[in-house]
Amino acid sequence: MKDIARQKMSISVETMDLLNQQITLEAHASASYLAMASWCDQNAFTNSASFFYKQSEEEREHMMKIFQFINDCGGNAISPSVSNINHEFSSLEDIFESALDQEIMVTKSIHNIVKECKNNNDYNGENFLQWFVVEQLEEEKTLRDILDLFELMGRDGIALKLIDERIKTE
Ligand code: FEO
């Protein structure tokens, strides 16, 4: 069965399985960002809320990019089920730290799939994932830059308001 699938697909079966797991990770990231946006909205951090709503949409776009790629390659993309979304946060900084932790986990997962593509001589999979490698680098940098603001400006009420005002929503 695996040999038949391999002949029909332009990516390896191993890559397809890992990409289906990545779909679930991206969907989980999208839902997590929605929870973060909700917390920010409720605590009047307007720009941070917009930032996370946008991140949530972007993660869904990442998910769909992978989903479409699997099917375009003749594979079987699987619609993910998502659970265990955290809605409990202790502060604005806690949210951005959680976001960075999540992105680091996604980056590790992407790098692992690239490694497996190399091991399986899956050039199409490896080429496709280069976009994600670059994207992860940018996403981690954005979050680290925001976390630096807490070190620079402090964590009292006024500082948090000023930090929120500096969060880019475009
Ligand atoms: Fe698509 Fe930010 O992980």
Backbone and ligand atoms as CSV (ligand in chain L), in Angstrom:
chain,resi,resn,atom,element,x,y,z
A,1,MET,N,N,0.848,-1.207,0.000
A,1,MET,CA,C,0.000,0.000,0.000
A,1,MET,C,C,0.877,1.250,0.000
A,2,LYS,N,N,1.927,1.191,0.857
A,2,LYS,CA,C,2.820,2.340,0.939
A,2,LYS,C,C,3.521,2.587,-0.399
A,3,ASP,N,N,3.895,1.476,-1.101
A,3,ASP,CA,C,4.578,1.627,-2.384
A,3,ASP,C,C,3.664,2.244,-3.422
A,4,ILE,N,N,2.380,1.827,-3.409
A,4,ILE,CA,C,1.419,2.402,-4.363
A,4,ILE,C,C,1.265,3.894,-4.091
A,5,ALA,N,N,1.114,4.230,-2.796
A,5,ALA,CA,C,0.966,5.639,-2.421
A,5,ALA,C,C,2.194,6.424,-2.863
A,6,ARG,N,N,3.356,5.847,-2.689
A,6,ARG,CA,C,4.589,6.558,-3.040
A,6,ARG,C,C,4.622,6.886,-4.528
A,7,GLN,N,N,4.156,5.942,-5.360
A,7,GLN,CA,C,4.169,6.178,-6.801
A,7,GLN,C,C,3.190,7.284,-7.201
A,8,LYS,N,N,2.092,7.379,-6.454
A,8,LYS,CA,C,1.061,8.352,-6.815
A,8,LYS,C,C,1.390,9.759,-6.322
A,9,MET,N,N,2.247,9.853,-5.331
A,9,MET,CA,C,2.486,11.156,-4.696
A,9,MET,C,C,3.827,11.745,-5.094
A,10,SER,N,N,3.882,13.080,-5.104
A,10,SER,CA,C,5.162,13.738,-5.392
A,10,SER,C,C,5.899,14.155,-4.116
A,11,ILE,N,N,5.383,13.739,-2.961
A,11,ILE,CA,C,6.146,13.831,-1.707
A,11,ILE,C,C,6.169,12.441,-1.083
A,12,SER,N,N,7.070,12.225,-0.120
A,12,SER,CA,C,7.142,10.899,0.499
A,12,SER,C,C,5.985,10.714,1.488
A,13,VAL,N,N,5.664,9.474,1.748
A,13,VAL,CA,C,4.611,9.158,2.720
A,13,VAL,C,C,4.995,9.709,4.093
A,14,GLU,N,N,6.291,9.608,4.412
A,14,GLU,CA,C,6.765,10.114,5.713
A,14,GLU,C,C,6.524,11.625,5.818
A,15,THR,N,N,6.827,12.341,4.718
A,15,THR,CA,C,6.601,13.797,4.724
A,15,THR,C,C,5.122,14.105,4.884
A,16,MET,N,N,4.282,13.373,4.165
A,16,MET,CA,C,2.836,13.628,4.263
A,16,MET,C,C,2.351,13.459,5.704
A,17,ASP,N,N,2.794,12.395,6.349
A,17,ASP,CA,C,2.349,12.159,7.739
A,17,ASP,C,C,2.799,13.299,8.650
A,18,LEU,N,N,4.049,13.725,8.483
A,18,LEU,CA,C,4.564,14.818,9.315
A,18,LEU,C,C,3.845,16.134,9.008
A,19,LEU,N,N,3.535,16.365,7.735
A,19,LEU,CA,C,2.818,17.599,7.370
A,19,LEU,C,C,1.394,17.584,7.924
A,20,ASN,N,N,0.793,16.404,7.977
A,20,ASN,CA,C,-0.545,16.340,8.589
A,20,ASN,C,C,-0.471,16.672,10.084
A,21,GLN,N,N,0.599,16.236,10.742
A,21,GLN,CA,C,0.790,16.620,12.151
A,21,GLN,C,C,1.003,18.128,12.262
A,22,GLN,N,N,1.722,18.683,11.269
A,22,GLN,CA,C,1.988,20.129,11.281
A,22,GLN,C,C,0.686,20.916,11.087
A,23,ILE,N,N,-0.221,20.385,10.301
A,23,ILE,CA,C,-1.540,21.024,10.126
A,23,ILE,C,C,-2.207,21.182,11.495
A,24,THR,N,N,-2.148,20.132,12.301
A,24,THR,CA,C,-2.756,20.202,13.637
A,24,THR,C,C,-2.051,21.253,14.502
A,25,LEU,N,N,-0.726,21.298,14.405
A,25,LEU,CA,C,0.028,22.300,15.187
A,25,LEU,C,C,-0.355,23.727,14.789
A,26,GLU,N,N,-0.481,23.955,13.479
A,26,GLU,CA,C,-0.833,25.305,12.997
A,26,GLU,C,C,-2.261,25.668,13.421
A,27,ALA,N,N,-3.154,24.684,13.380
A,27,ALA,CA,C,-4.541,24.921,13.803
A,27,ALA,C,C,-4.580,25.223,15.301
A,28,HIS,N,N,-3.753,24.506,16.065
A,28,HIS,CA,C,-3.685,24.743,17.508
A,28,HIS,C,C,-3.136,26.141,17.772
A,29,ALA,N,N,-2.114,26.537,17.000
A,29,ALA,CA,C,-1.539,27.881,17.157
A,29,ALA,C,C,-2.591,28.939,16.848
A,30,SER,N,N,-3.368,28.722,15.793
A,30,SER,CA,C,-4.418,29.679,15.417
A,30,SER,C,C,-5.433,29.832,16.547
A,31,ALA,N,N,-5.867,28.708,17.107
A,31,ALA,CA,C,-6.855,28.755,18.195
A,31,ALA,C,C,-6.252,29.368,19.459
A,32,SER,N,N,-4.983,29.093,19.723
A,32,SER,CA,C,-4.322,29.675,20.902
A,32,SER,C,C,-4.229,31.195,20.778
A,33,TYR,N,N,-3.889,31.658,19.573
A,33,TYR,CA,C,-3.800,33.104,19.372
A,33,TYR,C,C,-5.159,33.778,19.536
A,34,LEU,N,N,-6.212,33.053,19.174
A,34,LEU,CA,C,-7.557,33.603,19.363
A,34,LEU,C,C,-7.844,33.771,20.860
A,35,ALA,N,N,-7.426,32.804,21.658
A,35,ALA,CA,C,-7.606,32.901,23.117
A,35,ALA,C,C,-6.804,34.080,23.671
A,36,MET,N,N,-5.597,34.273,23.148
A,36,MET,CA,C,-4.766,35.399,23.597
A,36,MET,C,C,-5.407,36.732,23.200
A,37,ALA,N,N,-5.960,36.783,21.976
A,37,ALA,CA,C,-6.638,37.996,21.514
A,37,ALA,C,C,-7.818,38.315,22.426
A,38,SER,N,N,-8.531,37.300,22.815
A,38,SER,CA,C,-9.700,37.486,23.669
A,38,SER,C,C,-9.289,38.081,25.022
A,39,TRP,N,N,-8.223,37.539,25.606
A,39,TRP,CA,C,-7.727,38.055,26.901
A,39,TRP,C,C,-7.329,39.524,26.748
A,40,CYS,N,N,-6.604,39.840,25.677
A,40,CYS,CA,C,-6.158,41.230,25.454
A,40,CYS,C,C,-7.347,42.159,25.269
A,41,ASP,N,N,-8.340,41.699,24.509
A,41,ASP,CA,C,-9.560,42.486,24.304
A,41,ASP,C,C,-10.229,42.789,25.639
A,42,GLN,N,N,-10.350,41.765,26.474
A,42,GLN,CA,C,-11.043,41.923,27.756
A,42,GLN,C,C,-10.278,42.812,28.734
A,43,ASN,N,N,-8.952,42.891,28.534
A,43,ASN,CA,C,-8.138,43.699,29.432
A,43,ASN,C,C,-7.731,45.039,28.803
A,44,ALA,N,N,-8.420,45.406,27.728
A,44,ALA,CA,C,-8.261,46.713,27.078
A,44,ALA,C,C,-6.864,46.954,26.493
A,45,PHE,N,N,-6.196,45.869,26.097
A,45,PHE,CA,C,-4.945,46.013,25.340
A,45,PHE,C,C,-5.310,45.901,23.851
A,46,THR,N,N,-5.753,47.025,23.298
A,46,THR,CA,C,-6.387,47.019,21.974
A,46,THR,C,C,-5.451,46.577,20.854
A,47,ASN,N,N,-4.241,47.151,20.843
A,47,ASN,CA,C,-3.311,46.793,19.763
A,47,ASN,C,C,-2.855,45.338,19.882
A,48,SER,N,N,-2.619,44.907,21.107
A,48,SER,CA,C,-2.219,43.509,21.303
A,48,SER,C,C,-3.334,42.573,20.848
A,49,ALA,N,N,-4.570,42.938,21.125
A,49,ALA,CA,C,-5.701,42.117,20.671
A,49,ALA,C,C,-5.690,42.028,19.145
A,50,SER,N,N,-5.526,43.174,18.476
A,50,SER,CA,C,-5.490,43.170,16.998
A,50,SER,C,C,-4.331,42.318,16.485
A,51,PHE,N,N,-3.186,42.454,17.173
A,51,PHE,CA,C,-2.003,41.666,16.799
A,51,PHE,C,C,-2.321,40.160,16.833
A,52,PHE,N,N,-2.961,39.713,17.915
A,52,PHE,CA,C,-3.222,38.272,18.046
A,52,PHE,C,C,-4.364,37.800,17.145
A,53,TYR,N,N,-5.349,38.675,16.896
A,53,TYR,CA,C,-6.386,38.283,15.911
A,53,TYR,C,C,-5.734,38.045,14.549
A,54,LYS,N,N,-4.812,38.942,14.210
A,54,LYS,CA,C,-4.130,38.808,12.914
A,54,LYS,C,C,-3.244,37.554,12.901
A,55,GLN,N,N,-2.533,37.313,14.015
A,55,GLN,CA,C,-1.694,36.109,14.098
A,55,GLN,C,C,-2.545,34.850,13.934
A,56,SER,N,N,-3.724,34.898,14.554
A,56,SER,CA,C,-4.617,33.744,14.462
A,56,SER,C,C,-4.983,33.462,13.007
A,57,GLU,N,N,-5.291,34.532,12.278
A,57,GLU,CA,C,-5.629,34.368,10.849
A,57,GLU,C,C,-4.430,33.839,10.070
A,58,GLU,N,N,-3.248,34.371,10.391
A,58,GLU,CA,C,-2.046,33.929,9.667
A,58,GLU,C,C,-1.768,32.451,9.891
A,59,GLU,N,N,-1.982,31.991,11.127
A,59,GLU,CA,C,-1.738,30.567,11.406
A,59,GLU,C,C,-2.710,29.686,10.629
A,60,ARG,N,N,-3.936,30.186,10.496
A,60,ARG,CA,C,-4.887,29.412,9.677
A,60,ARG,C,C,-4.415,29.390,8.219
A,61,GLU,N,N,-3.870,30.511,7.748
A,61,GLU,CA,C,-3.339,30.537,6.368
A,61,GLU,C,C,-2.185,29.535,6.229
A,62,HIS,N,N,-1.327,29.464,7.266
A,62,HIS,CA,C,-0.224,28.479,7.222
A,62,HIS,C,C,-0.794,27.063,7.119
A,63,MET,N,N,-1.802,26.826,7.957
A,63,MET,CA,C,-2.437,25.501,7.955
A,63,MET,C,C,-2.966,25.169,6.560
A,64,MET,N,N,-3.651,26.150,5.947
A,64,MET,CA,C,-4.255,25.898,4.628
A,64,MET,C,C,-3.201,25.722,3.537
A,65,LYS,N,N,-2.088,26.418,3.702
A,65,LYS,CA,C,-0.986,26.285,2.733
A,65,LYS,C,C,-0.488,24.831,2.721
A,66,ILE,N,N,-0.323,24.275,3.913
A,66,ILE,CA,C,0.142,22.890,4.023
A,66,ILE,C,C,-0.945,21.931,3.528
A,67,PHE,N,N,-2.169,22.227,3.942
A,67,PHE,CA,C,-3.313,21.382,3.561
A,67,PHE,C,C,-3.391,21.256,2.030
A,68,GLN,N,N,-3.320,22.418,1.368
A,68,GLN,CA,C,-3.424,22.441,-0.097
A,68,GLN,C,C,-2.236,21.739,-0.735
A,69,PHE,N,N,-1.053,21.948,-0.140
A,69,PHE,CA,C,0.160,21.328,-0.705
A,69,PHE,C,C,0.048,19.806,-0.692
A,70,ILE,N,N,-0.404,19.254,0.422
A,70,ILE,CA,C,-0.529,17.789,0.511
A,70,ILE,C,C,-1.454,17.281,-0.591
A,71,ASN,N,N,-2.604,17.935,-0.722
A,71,ASN,CA,C,-3.546,17.461,-1.748
A,71,ASN,C,C,-3.022,17.705,-3.162
A,72,ASP,N,N,-2.350,18.834,-3.367
A,72,ASP,CA,C,-1.768,19.111,-4.689
A,72,ASP,C,C,-0.724,18.055,-5.061
A,73,CYS,N,N,-0.079,17.485,-4.045
A,73,CYS,CA,C,0.948,16.463,-4.285
A,73,CYS,C,C,0.339,15.067,-4.434
A,74,GLY,N,N,-0.981,15.001,-4.423
A,74,GLY,CA,C,-1.636,13.695,-4.567
A,74,GLY,C,C,-1.807,12.966,-3.254
A,75,GLY,N,N,-1.592,13.660,-2.149
A,75,GLY,CA,C,-1.730,13.034,-0.831
A,75,GLY,C,C,-3.111,13.232,-0.239
A,76,ASN,N,N,-3.200,12.943,1.055
A,76,ASN,CA,C,-4.491,12.999,1.754
A,76,ASN,C,C,-4.362,13.943,2.949
A,77,ALA,N,N,-4.796,15.207,2.754
A,77,ALA,CA,C,-4.752,16.184,3.856
A,77,ALA,C,C,-5.900,15.904,4.821
A,78,ILE,N,N,-5.581,15.927,6.098
A,78,ILE,CA,C,-6.580,15.568,7.116
A,78,ILE,C,C,-6.971,16.801,7.931
A,79,SER,N,N,-8.288,17.050,8.015
A,79,SER,CA,C,-8.791,18.183,8.786
A,79,SER,C,C,-8.516,17.956,10.272
A,80,PRO,N,N,-7.878,18.921,10.935
A,80,PRO,CA,C,-7.419,18.673,12.316
A,80,PRO,C,C,-8.517,18.865,13.359
A,81,SER,N,N,-8.379,18.176,14.467
A,81,SER,CA,C,-9.223,18.506,15.621
A,81,SER,C,C,-8.314,19.159,16.659
A,82,VAL,N,N,-8.831,20.209,17.268
A,82,VAL,CA,C,-8.009,21.012,18.180
A,82,VAL,C,C,-8.644,21.028,19.558
A,83,SER,N,N,-7.832,20.798,20.584
A,83,SER,CA,C,-8.347,20.849,21.963
A,83,SER,C,C,-7.255,21.414,22.870
A,84,ASN,N,N,-7.575,21.497,24.149
A,84,ASN,CA,C,-6.606,21.995,25.146
A,84,ASN,C,C,-6.076,23.395,24.837
A,85,ILE,N,N,-6.980,24.314,24.585
A,85,ILE,CA,C,-6.563,25.701,24.363
A,85,ILE,C,C,-6.546,26.431,25.705
A,86,ASN,N,N,-5.387,26.977,26.050
A,86,ASN,CA,C,-5.257,27.703,27.315
A,86,ASN,C,C,-5.891,29.097,27.231
A,87,HIS,N,N,-6.748,29.397,28.178
A,87,HIS,CA,C,-7.342,30.742,28.248
A,87,HIS,C,C,-6.898,31.498,29.501
A,88,GLU,N,N,-6.031,30.882,30.298
A,88,GLU,CA,C,-5.612,31.490,31.568
A,88,GLU,C,C,-4.252,32.146,31.394
A,89,PHE,N,N,-4.212,33.452,31.562
A,89,PHE,CA,C,-2.939,34.178,31.477
A,89,PHE,C,C,-2.827,35.114,32.671
A,90,SER,N,N,-1.587,35.294,33.152
A,90,SER,CA,C,-1.421,36.110,34.351
A,90,SER,C,C,-1.107,37.570,34.019
A,91,SER,N,N,-0.648,37.831,32.799
A,91,SER,CA,C,-0.274,39.208,32.439
A,91,SER,C,C,-0.072,39.311,30.931
A,92,LEU,N,N,0.096,40.552,30.464
A,92,LEU,CA,C,0.380,40.764,29.039
A,92,LEU,C,C,1.719,40.123,28.663
A,93,GLU,N,N,2.690,40.255,29.551
A,93,GLU,CA,C,4.000,39.657,29.277
A,93,GLU,C,C,3.896,38.133,29.211
A,94,ASP,N,N,3.101,37.559,30.096
A,94,ASP,CA,C,2.892,36.104,30.101
A,94,ASP,C,C,2.347,35.650,28.745
A,95,ILE,N,N,1.450,36.442,28.181
A,95,ILE,CA,C,0.869,36.095,26.877
A,95,ILE,C,C,1.941,36.075,25.793
A,96,PHE,N,N,2.762,37.131,25.764
A,96,PHE,CA,C,3.789,37.175,24.712
A,96,PHE,C,C,4.863,36.092,24.927
A,97,GLU,N,N,5.134,35.751,26.196
A,97,GLU,CA,C,6.065,34.643,26.440
A,97,GLU,C,C,5.468,33.325,25.958
A,98,SER,N,N,4.178,33.141,26.217
A,98,SER,CA,C,3.503,31.917,25.751
A,98,SER,C,C,3.519,31.856,24.225
A,99,ALA,N,N,3.318,33.016,23.596
A,99,ALA,CA,C,3.321,33.068,22.127
A,99,ALA,C,C,4.704,32.677,21.593
A,100,LEU,N,N,5.763,33.202,22.235
A,100,LEU,CA,C,7.114,32.855,21.788
A,100,LEU,C,C,7.391,31.359,21.986
A,101,ASP,N,N,6.988,30.817,23.148
A,101,ASP,CA,C,7.172,29.375,23.389
A,101,ASP,C,C,6.489,28.560,22.296
A,102,GLN,N,N,5.286,29.006,21.935
A,102,GLN,CA,C,4.531,28.288,20.900
A,102,GLN,C,C,5.265,28.340,19.565
A,103,GLU,N,N,5.789,29.528,19.223
A,103,GLU,CA,C,6.495,29.655,17.939
A,103,GLU,C,C,7.784,28.832,17.923
A,104,ILE,N,N,8.477,28.790,19.071
A,104,ILE,CA,C,9.709,27.993,19.126
A,104,ILE,C,C,9.374,26.517,18.894
A,105,MET,N,N,8.262,26.069,19.461
A,105,MET,CA,C,7.831,24.679,19.265
A,105,MET,C,C,7.513,24.421,17.784
A,106,VAL,N,N,6.828,25.380,17.150
A,106,VAL,CA,C,6.490,25.233,15.726
A,106,VAL,C,C,7.765,25.218,14.879
A,107,THR,N,N,8.702,26.097,15.216
A,107,THR,CA,C,9.976,26.137,14.472
A,107,THR,C,C,10.691,24.789,14.550
A,108,LYS,N,N,10.751,24.231,15.769
A,108,LYS,CA,C,11.425,22.927,15.939
A,108,LYS,C,C,10.744,21.866,15.092
A,109,SER,N,N,9.436,21.914,15.048
A,109,SER,CA,C,8.688,20.930,14.277
A,109,SER,C,C,8.975,21.075,12.776
A,110,ILE,N,N,8.986,22.327,12.296
A,110,ILE,CA,C,9.298,22.577,10.874
A,110,ILE,C,C,10.713,22.079,10.552
A,111,HIS,N,N,11.657,22.410,11.426
A,111,HIS,CA,C,13.041,21.978,11.180
A,111,HIS,C,C,13.143,20.455,11.158
A,112,ASN,N,N,12.382,19.822,12.019
A,112,ASN,CA,C,12.402,18.354,12.048
A,112,ASN,C,C,11.862,17.772,10.733
A,113,ILE,N,N,10.819,18.399,10.188
A,113,ILE,CA,C,10.274,17.880,8.918
A,113,ILE,C,C,11.275,18.103,7.783
A,114,VAL,N,N,11.946,19.266,7.802
A,114,VAL,CA,C,12.984,19.518,6.789
A,114,VAL,C,C,14.060,18.431,6.881
A,115,LYS,N,N,14.453,18.108,8.108
A,115,LYS,CA,C,15.478,17.069,8.311
A,115,LYS,C,C,15.003,15.731,7.744
A,116,GLU,N,N,13.754,15.394,8.022
A,116,GLU,CA,C,13.212,14.126,7.513
A,116,GLU,C,C,13.114,14.138,5.994
A,117,CYS,N,N,12.772,15.299,5.416
A,117,CYS,CA,C,12.738,15.414,3.949
A,117,CYS,C,C,14.121,15.120,3.379
A,118,LYS,N,N,15.134,15.693,4.024
A,118,LYS,CA,C,16.508,15.444,3.558
A,118,LYS,C,C,16.834,13.957,3.656
A,119,ASN,N,N,16.467,13.335,4.785
A,119,ASN,CA,C,16.757,11.910,4.973
A,119,ASN,C,C,16.067,11.038,3.930
A,120,ASN,N,N,14.882,11.511,3.473
A,120,ASN,CA,C,14.104,10.714,2.514
A,120,ASN,C,C,14.282,11.178,1.072
A,121,ASN,N,N,15.268,12.067,0.856
A,121,ASN,CA,C,15.476,12.636,-0.495
A,121,ASN,C,C,14.193,13.213,-1.071
A,122,ASP,N,N,13.408,13.858,-0.197
A,122,ASP,CA,C,12.143,14.457,-0.642
A,122,ASP,C,C,12.386,15.939,-0.960
A,123,TYR,N,N,12.783,16.196,-2.197
A,123,TYR,CA,C,13.171,17.561,-2.579
A,123,TYR,C,C,11.965,18.500,-2.647
A,124,ASN,N,N,10.818,17.972,-3.079
A,124,ASN,CA,C,9.618,18.822,-3.151
A,124,ASN,C,C,9.184,19.274,-1.758
A,125,GLY,N,N,9.207,18.334,-0.824
A,125,GLY,CA,C,8.839,18.679,0.548
A,125,GLY,C,C,9.810,19.688,1.134
A,126,GLU,N,N,11.089,19.446,0.935
A,126,GLU,CA,C,12.120,20.340,1.471
A,126,GLU,C,C,11.980,21.745,0.887
A,127,ASN,N,N,11.760,21.806,-0.422
A,127,ASN,CA,C,11.608,23.104,-1.091
A,127,ASN,C,C,10.379,23.857,-0.565
A,128,PHE,N,N,9.275,23.140,-0.418
A,128,PHE,CA,C,8.044,23.754,0.084
A,128,PHE,C,C,8.254,24.358,1.469
A,129,LEU,N,N,9.011,23.656,2.294
A,129,LEU,CA,C,9.159,24.081,3.690
A,129,LEU,C,C,10.087,25.267,3.888
A,130,GLN,N,N,10.843,25.633,2.854
A,130,GLN,CA,C,11.758,26.770,3.015
A,130,GLN,C,C,11.007,28.047,3.385
A,131,TRP,N,N,9.827,28.224,2.802
A,131,TRP,CA,C,9.011,29.414,3.123
A,131,TRP,C,C,8.716,29.449,4.624
A,132,PHE,N,N,8.423,28.286,5.193
A,132,PHE,CA,C,8.081,28.214,6.622
A,132,PHE,C,C,9.300,28.469,7.507
A,133,VAL,N,N,10.469,28.030,7.036
A,133,VAL,CA,C,11.699,28.269,7.805
A,133,VAL,C,C,11.911,29.774,7.960
A,134,VAL,N,N,11.753,30.510,6.852
A,134,VAL,CA,C,11.936,31.966,6.877
A,134,VAL,C,C,10.849,32.628,7.728
A,135,GLU,N,N,9.630,32.193,7.543
A,135,GLU,CA,C,8.496,32.764,8.279
A,135,GLU,C,C,8.684,32.602,9.795
A,136,GLN,N,N,9.148,31.424,10.213
A,136,GLN,CA,C,9.345,31.184,11.648
A,136,GLN,C,C,10.408,32.113,12.230
A,137,LEU,N,N,11.450,32.330,11.463
A,137,LEU,CA,C,12.518,33.226,11.919
A,137,LEU,C,C,11.939,34.616,12.188
A,138,GLU,N,N,11.108,35.084,11.247
A,138,GLU,CA,C,10.497,36.418,11.383
A,138,GLU,C,C,9.540,36.468,12.571
A,139,GLU,N,N,8.749,35.426,12.728
A,139,GLU,CA,C,7.752,35.431,13.805
A,139,GLU,C,C,8.427,35.429,15.180
A,140,GLU,N,N,9.484,34.622,15.302
A,140,GLU,CA,C,10.211,34.601,16.583
A,140,GLU,C,C,10.839,35.973,16.864
A,141,LYS,N,N,11.398,36.591,15.826
A,141,LYS,CA,C,12.042,37.903,16.027
A,141,LYS,C,C,11.013,38.938,16.487
A,142,THR,N,N,9.865,38.955,15.843
A,142,THR,CA,C,8.810,39.909,16.222
A,142,THR,C,C,8.468,39.764,17.698
A,143,LEU,N,N,8.303,38.527,18.153
A,143,LEU,CA,C,7.912,38.310,19.555
A,143,LEU,C,C,9.049,38.654,20.518
A,144,ARG,N,N,10.278,38.340,20.137
A,144,ARG,CA,C,11.420,38.691,21.006
A,144,ARG,C,C,11.547,40.217,21.133
A,145,ASP,N,N,11.321,40.909,20.020
A,145,ASP,CA,C,11.383,42.380,20.055
A,145,ASP,C,C,10.319,42.938,21.000
A,146,ILE,N,N,9.120,42.347,20.959
A,146,ILE,CA,C,8.049,42.811,21.858
A,146,ILE,C,C,8.426,42.505,23.318
A,147,LEU,N,N,8.963,41.325,23.569
A,147,LEU,CA,C,9.344,40.973,24.952
A,147,LEU,C,C,10.442,41.897,25.476
A,148,ASP,N,N,11.315,42.362,24.581
A,148,ASP,CA,C,12.357,43.322,24.994
A,148,ASP,C,C,11.741,44.606,25.548
A,149,LEU,N,N,10.558,44.965,25.023
A,149,LEU,CA,C,9.907,46.204,25.482
A,149,LEU,C,C,9.600,46.153,26.981
A,150,PHE,N,N,9.271,44.959,27.482
A,150,PHE,CA,C,8.966,44.850,28.921
A,150,PHE,C,C,10.215,45.122,29.757
A,151,GLU,N,N,11.368,44.656,29.245
A,151,GLU,CA,C,12.628,44.926,29.944
A,151,GLU,C,C,12.949,46.421,29.904
A,152,LEU,N,N,12.689,47.031,28.751
A,152,LEU,CA,C,13.022,48.451,28.559
A,152,LEU,C,C,12.096,49.382,29.322
A,153,MET,N,N,10.809,49.066,29.298
A,153,MET,CA,C,9.811,50.037,29.761
A,153,MET,C,C,9.182,49.695,31.101
A,154,GLY,N,N,9.378,48.463,31.541
A,154,GLY,CA,C,8.823,48.072,32.833
A,154,GLY,C,C,7.471,47.396,32.702
A,155,ARG,N,N,6.835,47.206,33.875
A,155,ARG,CA,C,5.610,46.411,33.874
A,155,ARG,C,C,4.475,47.072,34.658
A,156,ASP,N,N,4.647,48.362,34.985
A,156,ASP,CA,C,3.528,48.998,35.698
A,156,ASP,C,C,2.431,49.378,34.693
A,157,GLY,N,N,1.323,49.872,35.237
A,157,GLY,CA,C,0.149,50.122,34.400
A,157,GLY,C,C,0.428,51.014,33.201
A,158,ILE,N,N,1.168,52.099,33.446
A,158,ILE,CA,C,1.447,53.039,32.352
A,158,ILE,C,C,2.377,52.399,31.320
A,159,ALA,N,N,3.389,51.684,31.814
A,159,ALA,CA,C,4.322,51.013,30.893
A,159,ALA,C,C,3.565,50.027,30.006
A,160,LEU,N,N,2.641,49.268,30.603
A,160,LEU,CA,C,1.891,48.286,29.811
A,160,LEU,C,C,1.056,48.963,28.732
A,161,LYS,N,N,0.471,50.105,29.078
A,161,LYS,CA,C,-0.306,50.865,28.084
A,161,LYS,C,C,0.593,51.339,26.943
A,162,LEU,N,N,1.789,51.851,27.314
A,162,LEU,CA,C,2.723,52.332,26.287
A,162,LEU,C,C,3.221,51.181,25.405
A,163,ILE,N,N,3.473,50.037,26.050
A,163,ILE,CA,C,3.902,48.859,25.262
A,163,ILE,C,C,2.803,48.476,24.282
A,164,ASP,N,N,1.576,48.448,24.787
A,164,ASP,CA,C,0.460,48.070,23.899
A,164,ASP,C,C,0.374,49.015,22.696
A,165,GLU,N,N,0.599,50.305,22.968
A,165,GLU,CA,C,0.522,51.290,21.878
A,165,GLU,C,C,1.610,51.064,20.824
A,166,ARG,N,N,2.705,50.423,21.255
A,166,ARG,CA,C,3.813,50.190,20.310
A,166,ARG,C,C,3.685,48.888,19.539
A,167,ILE,N,N,2.713,48.074,19.875
A,167,ILE,CA,C,2.523,46.797,19.158
A,167,ILE,C,C,1.966,47.103,17.774
A,168,LYS,N,N,2.674,46.638,16.773
A,168,LYS,CA,C,2.228,46.904,15.391
A,168,LYS,C,C,1.105,45.943,15.027
A,169,THR,N,N,0.057,46.514,14.447
A,169,THR,CA,C,-1.094,45.680,14.095
A,169,THR,C,C,-1.216,45.462,12.596
A,170,GLU,N,N,-0.303,46.048,11.834
A,170,GLU,CA,C,-0.346,45.869,10.371
A,170,GLU,C,C,0.610,44.776,9.951
L,1,FEO,FE1,FE,2.643,28.977,11.539
L,1,FEO,FE2,FE,3.743,30.786,13.550
L,1,FEO,O1,O,3.534,29.061,13.077
